[in-house]
Amino acid sequence: MIERKVTISLFLLMFTGMLDAQRLLPDPRYDRNGVPDWKIDQEFGHDVFTFVRVRYSSWNRNQGKWSTDYPDSDLNFSYRLQQLTSMQVDPNGKILELTDKELFNYPFLYMIEPGHIELRDDEIKALRKYLLNGGFLMIDDFWGSQEWDNFAFEMRRVFPKRKFTELDLKHPIFHCVFDLKVKPQVPAIQTALEGRPYGITWERGEDGREPHYKALYDDKGRMMAIACHNTDLGDGWEREGENHWYFKEFSEKYAYPMGINIVFYAMTH
């Protein structure tokens, strides 16, 4: 069984409701694409949270859709988790395939751009085992009904009798750390900048206009996965240093709060 709960003391919040500052792009004092590094307190060695990105085989195993926004989104999000909570967070994160035996050492997975994913049979078997044994999967950055239908088809291969259900805005995942008043829609930075005069924050035309957050549950009602559809939280993490307006409007207001809420909920339920 994967241990996904953390001691509540690790989540005693130190945030004030706003990020302290925009992390501007690259600083010669650091490598890691400008993201500061930090040391993990050895006393919390067994309670370290590691952000794990899924590398799936379809659409080019080496540098395909699974690697969108990498590495900046992973590095920035890990940094903000370390900064805004009292969690001990691995500064580097990991990339693992679904069939990697090491996967079961980590209770949280992040999968991006699954709109055209085609899972192999061994990946399906491994993902089913991982989720039923206590693991949690966050899916992000896919737009429109066609991409949803393909992703849902692949997940039905994982769980033929289970369906994703839309989360109501009243669900604790939108309020457990940051109190969100709307279901966040975070556009890619170019979409945001081009749509700024018109307030457009979606892709795929009207088909991608409404953001959805859908959950997959096990037989005991435990959330195993959350699909963040018609939104791109990862770009809000990756691009925080590129444009101050984008940082204030999407990274600070929505992308980080929603991401932190998801991690908190996944690790405490």
C-alpha positions as CSV (number, residue, x, y, z in Angstrom):
1,M,0.0,0.0,0.0
2,I,1.3,3.4,-0.9
3,E,1.6,5.8,2.0
4,R,0.0,9.0,0.8
5,K,-0.7,10.8,4.1
6,V,1.7,13.2,5.7
7,T,1.8,14.5,9.3
8,I,-0.5,17.5,9.5
9,S,2.4,19.5,11.0
10,L,4.1,19.6,7.7
11,F,1.2,21.6,6.3
12,L,1.1,24.3,8.9
13,L,0.9,27.2,6.5
14,M,3.4,30.0,6.3
15,F,1.8,31.8,3.4
16,T,0.1,35.2,3.8
17,G,-2.2,34.6,0.8
18,M,0.1,36.1,-1.7
19,L,3.5,35.0,-3.1
20,D,6.3,37.1,-1.8
21,A,7.6,38.1,-5.2
22,Q,7.7,37.1,-8.8
23,R,10.7,34.9,-9.5
24,L,12.3,36.6,-12.4
25,L,14.1,34.7,-15.1
26,P,17.4,33.4,-14.9
27,D,19.6,34.5,-12.1
28,P,23.4,33.8,-12.6
29,R,23.6,32.9,-8.9
30,Y,21.7,29.7,-9.7
31,D,21.6,27.0,-12.3
32,R,18.3,25.0,-12.4
33,N,17.0,27.6,-14.9
34,G,17.0,30.3,-12.3
35,V,15.1,28.4,-9.6
36,P,16.8,28.7,-6.2
37,D,18.1,25.5,-4.6
38,W,17.7,24.4,-1.0
39,K,18.7,21.6,1.4
40,I,16.3,19.1,2.9
41,D,16.2,18.9,6.7
42,Q,17.5,15.3,7.4
43,E,15.1,15.1,10.4
44,F,12.3,15.0,7.9
45,G,14.0,12.6,5.5
46,H,11.0,10.2,5.4
47,D,8.4,13.0,5.0
48,V,9.8,14.7,1.9
49,F,7.3,15.4,-0.8
50,T,8.6,14.7,-4.3
51,F,6.9,16.0,-7.5
52,V,6.9,13.1,-9.9
53,R,6.1,13.6,-13.6
54,V,4.8,10.7,-15.7
55,R,6.7,9.8,-18.8
56,Y,4.3,7.9,-21.0
57,S,5.4,6.1,-24.2
58,S,3.0,7.5,-26.8
59,W,3.9,10.6,-28.8
60,N,7.7,10.2,-28.5
61,R,8.9,8.6,-25.3
62,N,12.1,10.7,-25.3
63,Q,10.8,14.2,-25.8
64,G,7.0,14.1,-26.3
65,K,3.9,15.7,-25.0
66,W,4.7,14.2,-21.5
67,S,7.6,16.7,-21.2
68,T,5.5,19.9,-21.9
69,D,6.6,22.8,-19.6
70,Y,9.5,20.7,-18.3
71,P,11.7,21.4,-16.3
72,D,10.6,24.9,-15.2
73,S,7.1,24.0,-14.2
74,D,8.3,21.2,-11.9
75,L,11.1,23.2,-10.4
76,N,9.0,26.3,-9.8
77,F,6.1,24.4,-8.3
78,S,8.4,22.4,-6.0
79,Y,10.0,25.7,-5.0
80,R,6.7,27.4,-4.2
81,L,5.5,24.3,-2.2
82,Q,8.7,24.6,-0.1
83,Q,8.3,28.4,0.2
84,L,4.6,28.6,1.0
85,T,4.1,25.6,3.2
86,S,6.1,24.0,5.9
87,M,6.4,20.8,3.8
88,Q,9.8,19.5,3.2
89,V,10.0,19.3,-0.6
90,D,12.6,17.6,-2.9
91,P,14.1,20.5,-4.9
92,N,14.6,18.4,-8.0
93,G,11.6,16.1,-8.4
94,K,11.6,13.0,-10.7
95,I,10.5,11.6,-14.0
96,L,9.2,8.1,-13.9
97,E,7.4,5.7,-16.3
98,L,4.3,4.1,-15.2
99,T,6.0,0.7,-15.4
100,D,8.9,1.8,-13.1
101,K,9.0,-0.2,-9.9
102,E,10.2,3.0,-8.1
103,L,6.8,4.5,-8.8
104,F,5.3,2.9,-5.7
105,N,7.7,4.9,-3.5
106,Y,5.9,8.1,-4.4
107,P,2.2,8.9,-3.6
108,F,1.7,11.7,-6.1
109,L,2.0,11.7,-9.9
110,Y,1.6,14.5,-12.5
111,M,0.6,13.8,-16.1
112,I,0.4,16.5,-18.7
113,E,-1.1,16.8,-22.2
114,P,-2.9,13.4,-22.3
115,G,-5.4,14.5,-25.0
116,H,-3.8,12.1,-27.5
117,I,-2.4,9.6,-25.1
118,E,-2.3,5.9,-26.1
119,L,-1.3,3.7,-23.1
120,R,0.3,0.3,-23.6
121,D,-1.2,-2.7,-21.9
122,D,1.6,-2.8,-19.3
123,E,1.2,0.9,-18.6
124,I,-2.6,0.4,-18.0
125,K,-1.9,-2.5,-15.6
126,A,0.7,-0.6,-13.7
127,L,-1.4,2.6,-13.4
128,R,-4.4,0.5,-12.2
129,K,-2.3,-1.1,-9.5
130,Y,-0.7,2.2,-8.5
131,L,-4.0,4.0,-8.0
132,L,-5.7,1.1,-6.2
133,N,-2.8,0.9,-3.8
134,G,-3.2,4.4,-2.6
135,G,-1.5,6.5,-5.3
136,F,-2.8,9.8,-6.6
137,L,-2.7,11.1,-10.2
138,M,-3.1,14.8,-11.3
139,I,-3.8,15.3,-15.0
140,D,-3.3,18.7,-16.5
141,D,-3.3,20.7,-19.8
142,F,-5.7,19.3,-22.3
143,W,-8.5,21.1,-24.0
144,G,-11.8,20.5,-25.8
145,S,-14.2,17.5,-26.1
146,Q,-12.0,15.6,-28.5
147,E,-9.0,15.5,-26.2
148,W,-11.3,14.7,-23.2
149,D,-12.9,11.8,-25.1
150,N,-9.6,10.2,-26.0
151,F,-8.3,10.6,-22.4
152,A,-11.5,9.2,-21.0
153,F,-11.3,6.2,-23.4
154,E,-7.8,5.4,-22.2
155,M,-8.8,5.7,-18.5
156,R,-11.8,3.3,-19.2
157,R,-9.2,0.8,-20.2
158,V,-7.6,1.3,-16.7
159,F,-11.0,1.2,-14.9
160,P,-13.7,-0.1,-17.2
161,K,-16.5,0.4,-14.6
162,R,-15.4,3.8,-13.2
163,K,-16.1,7.2,-14.5
164,F,-14.8,10.7,-13.8
165,T,-17.3,12.9,-12.0
166,E,-17.4,16.7,-12.1
167,L,-16.4,18.4,-8.8
168,D,-18.7,21.0,-7.4
169,L,-17.1,24.3,-6.5
170,K,-18.1,23.6,-2.9
171,H,-15.7,20.6,-2.8
172,P,-12.9,20.9,-0.2
173,I,-10.2,20.7,-2.9
174,F,-11.0,24.2,-3.9
175,H,-10.9,25.6,-0.3
176,C,-8.6,23.4,1.8
177,V,-5.6,25.8,1.7
178,F,-6.5,28.6,-0.6
179,D,-10.1,29.6,-0.8
180,L,-10.9,29.7,-4.5
181,K,-14.1,31.4,-5.6
182,V,-14.0,30.0,-9.2
183,K,-12.7,26.9,-10.9
184,P,-9.4,28.2,-12.1
185,Q,-8.8,28.4,-15.8
186,V,-5.1,29.1,-16.6
187,P,-4.3,29.7,-20.2
188,A,-0.9,29.2,-21.8
189,I,1.0,32.5,-21.7
190,Q,0.7,33.2,-25.4
191,T,-3.0,32.6,-25.3
192,A,-3.3,34.9,-22.3
193,L,-1.4,37.7,-23.9
194,E,-3.2,37.5,-27.2
195,G,-6.6,37.2,-25.6
196,R,-5.9,39.9,-23.0
197,P,-7.9,42.7,-24.6
198,Y,-10.9,40.5,-24.9
199,G,-10.6,38.5,-21.7
200,I,-10.1,35.2,-23.6
201,T,-8.5,32.6,-21.3
202,W,-9.4,29.4,-23.2
203,E,-8.2,27.3,-26.2
204,R,-10.0,25.3,-28.8
205,G,-12.7,28.0,-29.3
206,E,-16.0,27.6,-27.5
207,D,-15.2,23.9,-27.0
208,G,-12.5,24.8,-24.4
209,R,-14.2,27.7,-22.8
210,E,-15.5,26.1,-19.5
211,P,-12.9,24.7,-17.1
212,H,-13.6,21.3,-15.6
213,Y,-12.2,19.5,-12.6
214,K,-13.2,15.9,-12.5
215,A,-12.4,13.2,-10.0
216,L,-12.0,9.4,-10.1
217,Y,-12.8,7.5,-6.9
218,D,-12.1,4.1,-5.6
219,D,-14.7,1.8,-3.9
220,K,-14.2,3.5,-0.5
221,G,-14.8,7.0,-1.9
222,R,-11.1,8.0,-1.9
223,M,-10.1,10.3,-4.7
224,M,-7.5,8.5,-6.8
225,A,-7.2,11.1,-9.6
226,I,-8.1,14.6,-10.6
227,A,-8.4,15.7,-14.2
228,C,-7.8,19.5,-14.8
229,H,-9.5,19.9,-18.2
230,N,-9.7,23.2,-20.2
231,T,-6.9,24.7,-18.1
232,D,-3.1,24.7,-18.1
233,L,-1.9,25.0,-14.5
234,G,1.6,23.9,-15.6
235,D,2.1,26.9,-17.8
236,G,1.2,29.1,-14.8
237,W,4.1,27.4,-12.9
238,E,6.5,27.4,-15.8
239,R,6.1,30.9,-17.1
240,E,5.8,32.9,-13.8
241,G,9.0,34.8,-14.5
242,E,8.2,35.9,-18.1
243,N,5.5,38.5,-17.7
244,H,4.5,40.3,-14.6
245,W,0.8,40.6,-15.6
246,Y,0.6,36.9,-16.4
247,F,2.3,36.1,-13.0
248,K,-0.2,38.3,-11.0
249,E,-3.3,37.3,-12.9
250,F,-2.7,33.5,-13.4
251,S,0.4,32.1,-11.6
252,E,-0.2,33.8,-8.3
253,K,-4.0,33.9,-8.3
254,Y,-4.8,30.5,-9.7
255,A,-2.1,28.1,-10.8
256,Y,-0.1,27.9,-7.6
257,P,-3.2,28.0,-5.2
258,M,-4.9,25.3,-7.2
259,G,-1.8,23.1,-7.4
260,I,-1.1,23.5,-3.7
261,N,-4.7,22.7,-2.8
262,I,-4.5,19.5,-4.9
263,V,-1.3,18.3,-3.3
264,F,-2.7,19.1,0.2
265,Y,-5.9,17.2,-0.5
266,A,-4.2,14.3,-2.1
267,M,-1.7,13.9,0.8
268,T,-4.3,14.2,3.6
269,H,-7.2,12.2,2.4
